[in-house]
Amino acid sequence: MTFGPGTRLIVGSKEQYEPEVYELSDTKTNEKVCLATGFTRHNLMKDWTAFSGTEASQIVEDGKPTGVYNQVAVLEAGQECGNTTEKADEPCAASLEPDEMVNLASLTVFGLRVIFMKTVVFNVLMTLRLWISQ
């Protein structure tokens, strides 16, 4: 909530959680990012040099704020993330489970696009046929 220029009120929870910090990298482009997640104080990462110039964003579930924040920083060449949570010998394994509703929605949108394109092509052909016959 903002009360005018420069005055901001941030209401937080009693529970204090420290961030879990991960250094993520792209093997193809050698770009690295630093992800801090799961912390409850909005300005907790401001003292970390990697996160200077970035803003924490609140995690929202079902349209309601949770009071937990994430923050991402793109690392420059040679810059380190700091104290990371990940273990060196533990691979980062993320999996996405297929969702039937998303698949159904995608298939429905695809079907509607095909019907729309058929309608456009039919209208163009009928218009050309009318022009040619006159």
Biotite code that builds the C-alpha atoms (Angstrom):
import biotite.structure as struc

atoms = struc.array([
    struc.Atom([0.000, 0.000, 0.000], chain_id="A", res_id=1, res_name="MET", atom_name="CA", element="C"),
    struc.Atom([1.412, 3.398, -0.930], chain_id="A", res_id=2, res_name="THR", atom_name="CA", element="C"),
    struc.Atom([0.519, 6.592, 0.979], chain_id="A", res_id=3, res_name="PHE", atom_name="CA", element="C"),
    struc.Atom([2.033, 9.110, -1.388], chain_id="A", res_id=4, res_name="GLY", atom_name="CA", element="C"),
    struc.Atom([5.461, 9.637, -2.875], chain_id="A", res_id=5, res_name="PRO", atom_name="CA", element="C"),
    struc.Atom([8.061, 7.589, -1.060], chain_id="A", res_id=6, res_name="GLY", atom_name="CA", element="C"),
    struc.Atom([5.873, 6.128, 1.696], chain_id="A", res_id=7, res_name="THR", atom_name="CA", element="C"),
    struc.Atom([5.100, 2.422, 1.475], chain_id="A", res_id=8, res_name="ARG", atom_name="CA", element="C"),
    struc.Atom([3.475, 0.113, 4.017], chain_id="A", res_id=9, res_name="LEU", atom_name="CA", element="C"),
    struc.Atom([4.238, -3.602, 3.814], chain_id="A", res_id=10, res_name="ILE", atom_name="CA", element="C"),
    struc.Atom([2.375, -5.916, 6.172], chain_id="A", res_id=11, res_name="VAL", atom_name="CA", element="C"),
    struc.Atom([4.152, -9.219, 6.807], chain_id="A", res_id=12, res_name="GLY", atom_name="CA", element="C"),
    struc.Atom([3.503, -12.349, 8.790], chain_id="A", res_id=13, res_name="SER", atom_name="CA", element="C"),
    struc.Atom([4.935, -13.226, 12.201], chain_id="A", res_id=14, res_name="LYS", atom_name="CA", element="C"),
    struc.Atom([6.664, -16.274, 10.801], chain_id="A", res_id=15, res_name="GLU", atom_name="CA", element="C"),
    struc.Atom([10.157, -15.568, 9.512], chain_id="A", res_id=16, res_name="GLN", atom_name="CA", element="C"),
    struc.Atom([11.592, -17.810, 6.805], chain_id="A", res_id=17, res_name="TYR", atom_name="CA", element="C"),
    struc.Atom([15.112, -17.549, 5.458], chain_id="A", res_id=18, res_name="GLU", atom_name="CA", element="C"),
    struc.Atom([15.539, -17.725, 1.686], chain_id="A", res_id=19, res_name="PRO", atom_name="CA", element="C"),
    struc.Atom([16.573, -20.791, -0.218], chain_id="A", res_id=20, res_name="GLU", atom_name="CA", element="C"),
    struc.Atom([19.101, -19.587, -2.780], chain_id="A", res_id=21, res_name="VAL", atom_name="CA", element="C"),
    struc.Atom([19.790, -21.432, -6.025], chain_id="A", res_id=22, res_name="TYR", atom_name="CA", element="C"),
    struc.Atom([22.236, -20.664, -8.807], chain_id="A", res_id=23, res_name="GLU", atom_name="CA", element="C"),
    struc.Atom([20.755, -21.724, -12.138], chain_id="A", res_id=24, res_name="LEU", atom_name="CA", element="C"),
    struc.Atom([22.672, -21.810, -15.389], chain_id="A", res_id=25, res_name="SER", atom_name="CA", element="C"),
    struc.Atom([21.999, -22.414, -19.054], chain_id="A", res_id=26, res_name="ASP", atom_name="CA", element="C"),
    struc.Atom([24.540, -24.846, -20.476], chain_id="A", res_id=27, res_name="THR", atom_name="CA", element="C"),
    struc.Atom([24.123, -23.559, -24.035], chain_id="A", res_id=28, res_name="LYS", atom_name="CA", element="C"),
    struc.Atom([24.645, -19.838, -23.420], chain_id="A", res_id=29, res_name="THR", atom_name="CA", element="C"),
    struc.Atom([26.566, -19.945, -20.092], chain_id="A", res_id=30, res_name="ASN", atom_name="CA", element="C"),
    struc.Atom([24.144, -17.415, -18.612], chain_id="A", res_id=31, res_name="GLU", atom_name="CA", element="C"),
    struc.Atom([23.565, -17.679, -14.874], chain_id="A", res_id=32, res_name="LYS", atom_name="CA", element="C"),
    struc.Atom([20.750, -16.464, -12.656], chain_id="A", res_id=33, res_name="VAL", atom_name="CA", element="C"),
    struc.Atom([20.377, -16.465, -8.925], chain_id="A", res_id=34, res_name="CYS", atom_name="CA", element="C"),
    struc.Atom([16.979, -17.397, -7.459], chain_id="A", res_id=35, res_name="LEU", atom_name="CA", element="C"),
    struc.Atom([16.073, -16.642, -3.850], chain_id="A", res_id=36, res_name="ALA", atom_name="CA", element="C"),
    struc.Atom([12.742, -18.159, -2.870], chain_id="A", res_id=37, res_name="THR", atom_name="CA", element="C"),
    struc.Atom([10.581, -18.797, 0.158], chain_id="A", res_id=38, res_name="GLY", atom_name="CA", element="C"),
    struc.Atom([11.483, -15.817, 2.361], chain_id="A", res_id=39, res_name="PHE", atom_name="CA", element="C"),
    struc.Atom([9.005, -13.652, 4.285], chain_id="A", res_id=40, res_name="THR", atom_name="CA", element="C"),
    struc.Atom([10.727, -10.261, 4.673], chain_id="A", res_id=41, res_name="ARG", atom_name="CA", element="C"),
    struc.Atom([10.234, -8.127, 1.550], chain_id="A", res_id=42, res_name="HIS", atom_name="CA", element="C"),
    struc.Atom([13.631, -6.390, 1.658], chain_id="A", res_id=43, res_name="ASN", atom_name="CA", element="C"),
    struc.Atom([15.671, -9.321, 2.987], chain_id="A", res_id=44, res_name="LEU", atom_name="CA", element="C"),
    struc.Atom([17.869, -9.649, -0.111], chain_id="A", res_id=45, res_name="MET", atom_name="CA", element="C"),
    struc.Atom([18.738, -5.939, -0.483], chain_id="A", res_id=46, res_name="LYS", atom_name="CA", element="C"),
    struc.Atom([22.166, -6.383, 1.162], chain_id="A", res_id=47, res_name="ASP", atom_name="CA", element="C"),
    struc.Atom([23.228, -9.153, -1.233], chain_id="A", res_id=48, res_name="TRP", atom_name="CA", element="C"),
    struc.Atom([25.289, -7.691, -4.082], chain_id="A", res_id=49, res_name="THR", atom_name="CA", element="C"),
    struc.Atom([23.832, -10.092, -6.654], chain_id="A", res_id=50, res_name="ALA", atom_name="CA", element="C"),
    struc.Atom([20.299, -8.837, -5.931], chain_id="A", res_id=51, res_name="PHE", atom_name="CA", element="C"),
    struc.Atom([20.985, -5.101, -5.933], chain_id="A", res_id=52, res_name="SER", atom_name="CA", element="C"),
    struc.Atom([18.727, -3.410, -8.451], chain_id="A", res_id=53, res_name="GLY", atom_name="CA", element="C"),
    struc.Atom([16.070, -6.144, -8.365], chain_id="A", res_id=54, res_name="THR", atom_name="CA", element="C"),
    struc.Atom([12.735, -6.229, -6.563], chain_id="A", res_id=55, res_name="GLU", atom_name="CA", element="C"),
    struc.Atom([11.202, -9.131, -4.644], chain_id="A", res_id=56, res_name="ALA", atom_name="CA", element="C"),
    struc.Atom([7.831, -10.350, -5.892], chain_id="A", res_id=57, res_name="SER", atom_name="CA", element="C"),
    struc.Atom([5.220, -11.971, -3.705], chain_id="A", res_id=58, res_name="GLN", atom_name="CA", element="C"),
    struc.Atom([4.015, -15.488, -4.443], chain_id="A", res_id=59, res_name="ILE", atom_name="CA", element="C"),
    struc.Atom([0.279, -15.552, -5.180], chain_id="A", res_id=60, res_name="VAL", atom_name="CA", element="C"),
    struc.Atom([-1.805, -18.725, -4.963], chain_id="A", res_id=61, res_name="GLU", atom_name="CA", element="C"),
    struc.Atom([-5.413, -18.765, -6.187], chain_id="A", res_id=62, res_name="ASP", atom_name="CA", element="C"),
    struc.Atom([-5.388, -14.968, -6.455], chain_id="A", res_id=63, res_name="GLY", atom_name="CA", element="C"),
    struc.Atom([-4.409, -14.464, -2.811], chain_id="A", res_id=64, res_name="LYS", atom_name="CA", element="C"),
    struc.Atom([-0.977, -13.292, -1.620], chain_id="A", res_id=65, res_name="PRO", atom_name="CA", element="C"),
    struc.Atom([0.868, -15.822, 0.525], chain_id="A", res_id=66, res_name="THR", atom_name="CA", element="C"),
    struc.Atom([3.308, -13.491, 2.328], chain_id="A", res_id=67, res_name="GLY", atom_name="CA", element="C"),
    struc.Atom([6.250, -15.408, 0.841], chain_id="A", res_id=68, res_name="VAL", atom_name="CA", element="C"),
    struc.Atom([8.571, -13.777, -1.692], chain_id="A", res_id=69, res_name="TYR", atom_name="CA", element="C"),
    struc.Atom([10.798, -14.740, -4.634], chain_id="A", res_id=70, res_name="ASN", atom_name="CA", element="C"),
    struc.Atom([13.591, -12.695, -6.155], chain_id="A", res_id=71, res_name="GLN", atom_name="CA", element="C"),
    struc.Atom([15.665, -13.324, -9.277], chain_id="A", res_id=72, res_name="VAL", atom_name="CA", element="C"),
    struc.Atom([18.929, -11.711, -10.340], chain_id="A", res_id=73, res_name="ALA", atom_name="CA", element="C"),
    struc.Atom([20.834, -12.177, -13.593], chain_id="A", res_id=74, res_name="VAL", atom_name="CA", element="C"),
    struc.Atom([24.508, -12.714, -12.786], chain_id="A", res_id=75, res_name="LEU", atom_name="CA", element="C"),
    struc.Atom([27.267, -10.948, -14.663], chain_id="A", res_id=76, res_name="GLU", atom_name="CA", element="C"),
    struc.Atom([30.338, -12.830, -15.907], chain_id="A", res_id=77, res_name="ALA", atom_name="CA", element="C"),
    struc.Atom([32.383, -14.000, -12.920], chain_id="A", res_id=78, res_name="GLY", atom_name="CA", element="C"),
    struc.Atom([29.753, -12.927, -10.381], chain_id="A", res_id=79, res_name="GLN", atom_name="CA", element="C"),
    struc.Atom([28.748, -15.485, -7.759], chain_id="A", res_id=80, res_name="GLU", atom_name="CA", element="C"),
    struc.Atom([25.347, -16.020, -6.232], chain_id="A", res_id=81, res_name="CYS", atom_name="CA", element="C"),
    struc.Atom([26.557, -16.298, -2.636], chain_id="A", res_id=82, res_name="GLY", atom_name="CA", element="C"),
    struc.Atom([25.533, -18.958, -0.129], chain_id="A", res_id=83, res_name="ASN", atom_name="CA", element="C"),
    struc.Atom([23.418, -21.387, -2.103], chain_id="A", res_id=84, res_name="THR", atom_name="CA", element="C"),
    struc.Atom([21.058, -24.015, -0.721], chain_id="A", res_id=85, res_name="THR", atom_name="CA", element="C"),
    struc.Atom([21.747, -26.615, -3.389], chain_id="A", res_id=86, res_name="GLU", atom_name="CA", element="C"),
    struc.Atom([24.284, -29.369, -2.908], chain_id="A", res_id=87, res_name="LYS", atom_name="CA", element="C"),
    struc.Atom([27.010, -29.766, -5.517], chain_id="A", res_id=88, res_name="ALA", atom_name="CA", element="C"),
    struc.Atom([26.445, -33.485, -6.112], chain_id="A", res_id=89, res_name="ASP", atom_name="CA", element="C"),
    struc.Atom([22.655, -33.236, -6.183], chain_id="A", res_id=90, res_name="GLU", atom_name="CA", element="C"),
    struc.Atom([21.216, -32.602, -9.659], chain_id="A", res_id=91, res_name="PRO", atom_name="CA", element="C"),
    struc.Atom([18.367, -30.170, -10.101], chain_id="A", res_id=92, res_name="CYS", atom_name="CA", element="C"),
    struc.Atom([15.431, -32.381, -11.017], chain_id="A", res_id=93, res_name="ALA", atom_name="CA", element="C"),
    struc.Atom([12.180, -30.707, -11.923], chain_id="A", res_id=94, res_name="ALA", atom_name="CA", element="C"),
    struc.Atom([9.251, -32.516, -13.389], chain_id="A", res_id=95, res_name="SER", atom_name="CA", element="C"),
    struc.Atom([6.023, -31.284, -14.859], chain_id="A", res_id=96, res_name="LEU", atom_name="CA", element="C"),
    struc.Atom([3.004, -33.482, -14.546], chain_id="A", res_id=97, res_name="GLU", atom_name="CA", element="C"),
    struc.Atom([0.617, -33.462, -17.498], chain_id="A", res_id=98, res_name="PRO", atom_name="CA", element="C"),
    struc.Atom([-2.712, -31.831, -16.797], chain_id="A", res_id=99, res_name="ASP", atom_name="CA", element="C"),
    struc.Atom([-5.764, -33.177, -18.618], chain_id="A", res_id=100, res_name="GLU", atom_name="CA", element="C"),
    struc.Atom([-7.641, -29.865, -18.431], chain_id="A", res_id=101, res_name="MET", atom_name="CA", element="C"),
    struc.Atom([-4.754, -27.976, -20.032], chain_id="A", res_id=102, res_name="VAL", atom_name="CA", element="C"),
    struc.Atom([-4.542, -30.581, -22.777], chain_id="A", res_id=103, res_name="ASN", atom_name="CA", element="C"),
    struc.Atom([-8.295, -30.382, -23.369], chain_id="A", res_id=104, res_name="LEU", atom_name="CA", element="C"),
    struc.Atom([-8.212, -26.580, -23.471], chain_id="A", res_id=105, res_name="ALA", atom_name="CA", element="C"),
    struc.Atom([-5.286, -26.618, -25.924], chain_id="A", res_id=106, res_name="SER", atom_name="CA", element="C"),
    struc.Atom([-7.067, -29.110, -28.151], chain_id="A", res_id=107, res_name="LEU", atom_name="CA", element="C"),
    struc.Atom([-10.274, -27.043, -28.043], chain_id="A", res_id=108, res_name="THR", atom_name="CA", element="C"),
    struc.Atom([-8.439, -23.846, -28.978], chain_id="A", res_id=109, res_name="VAL", atom_name="CA", element="C"),
    struc.Atom([-6.680, -25.660, -31.822], chain_id="A", res_id=110, res_name="PHE", atom_name="CA", element="C"),
    struc.Atom([-10.024, -26.979, -33.130], chain_id="A", res_id=111, res_name="GLY", atom_name="CA", element="C"),
    struc.Atom([-11.573, -23.517, -33.017], chain_id="A", res_id=112, res_name="LEU", atom_name="CA", element="C"),
    struc.Atom([-8.604, -22.072, -34.910], chain_id="A", res_id=113, res_name="ARG", atom_name="CA", element="C"),
    struc.Atom([-8.966, -24.728, -37.631], chain_id="A", res_id=114, res_name="VAL", atom_name="CA", element="C"),
    struc.Atom([-12.692, -23.983, -37.977], chain_id="A", res_id=115, res_name="ILE", atom_name="CA", element="C"),
    struc.Atom([-11.945, -20.240, -38.148], chain_id="A", res_id=116, res_name="PHE", atom_name="CA", element="C"),
    struc.Atom([-9.290, -20.733, -40.847], chain_id="A", res_id=117, res_name="MET", atom_name="CA", element="C"),
    struc.Atom([-11.662, -22.940, -42.867], chain_id="A", res_id=118, res_name="LYS", atom_name="CA", element="C"),
    struc.Atom([-14.286, -20.199, -42.645], chain_id="A", res_id=119, res_name="THR", atom_name="CA", element="C"),
    struc.Atom([-11.834, -17.540, -43.823], chain_id="A", res_id=120, res_name="VAL", atom_name="CA", element="C"),
    struc.Atom([-10.635, -19.680, -46.741], chain_id="A", res_id=121, res_name="VAL", atom_name="CA", element="C"),
    struc.Atom([-14.231, -20.511, -47.734], chain_id="A", res_id=122, res_name="PHE", atom_name="CA", element="C"),
    struc.Atom([-15.231, -16.834, -47.675], chain_id="A", res_id=123, res_name="ASN", atom_name="CA", element="C"),
    struc.Atom([-12.198, -15.813, -49.752], chain_id="A", res_id=124, res_name="VAL", atom_name="CA", element="C"),
    struc.Atom([-12.918, -18.535, -52.333], chain_id="A", res_id=125, res_name="LEU", atom_name="CA", element="C"),
    struc.Atom([-16.600, -17.574, -52.596], chain_id="A", res_id=126, res_name="MET", atom_name="CA", element="C"),
    struc.Atom([-15.662, -13.902, -52.973], chain_id="A", res_id=127, res_name="THR", atom_name="CA", element="C"),
    struc.Atom([-13.169, -14.705, -55.741], chain_id="A", res_id=128, res_name="LEU", atom_name="CA", element="C"),
    struc.Atom([-15.751, -16.893, -57.476], chain_id="A", res_id=129, res_name="ARG", atom_name="CA", element="C"),
    struc.Atom([-18.292, -14.061, -57.343], chain_id="A", res_id=130, res_name="LEU", atom_name="CA", element="C"),
    struc.Atom([-15.789, -11.578, -58.781], chain_id="A", res_id=131, res_name="TRP", atom_name="CA", element="C"),
    struc.Atom([-14.782, -13.921, -61.572], chain_id="A", res_id=132, res_name="ILE", atom_name="CA", element="C"),
    struc.Atom([-18.388, -14.651, -62.584], chain_id="A", res_id=133, res_name="SER", atom_name="CA", element="C"),
    struc.Atom([-19.270, -10.946, -63.033], chain_id="A", res_id=134, res_name="GLN", atom_name="CA", element="C"),
])
